Amino acid sequence: MRDVAVFQAKLLVDGLRDLVLSPVSLVAGLVGLITDRKDPGRHFRRVLEFGAASEIWINLFGRHTREDVGDDLDELFSRLEKRVIDQYEKGGITAQAKTAIDRSLDAIHNRIEPPLSPGEPPDDVPPGH
């Protein structure tokens, strides 16, 4: 579930980046044509460089290694996850939030392994034992 959530968050960040880059690239191209006769593509190339760097940082499909990227969005999510887990284990989050997290985890667990009916032996116990 964590991997699915991280992938969805990365898709959201990637989509927002695309929404921002589209008008910014148009403006950069127009500004370059109007203001820089010697190198009209300079501003547009800077937008492309930013786009390429942000693509590596987002690392949507995990193609880049830590050596390529350094800190990336995966690292940010890992730090966030660690903080949430640390706070949860220390009891630093509210009791209501802790109860909600416990219920969510129990619901996920029950979907994976439905609870046993009263008197029903677990799958790994042979009949008659």
Buried (B, 14 or more C-beta within 10 A) or exposed (E): EEEEEBEEBBEEBBEEBEEBBEEBBEEBBEBBEEEEEEEBEEBBEEBEEBBEEBBBBBBBEEEBEEEEBEEBBBBBBBEEEEEBEEEBEEEEBEEEEBEEEEEEEEEEEEEEEEEEEEEEEEEEEEEEE
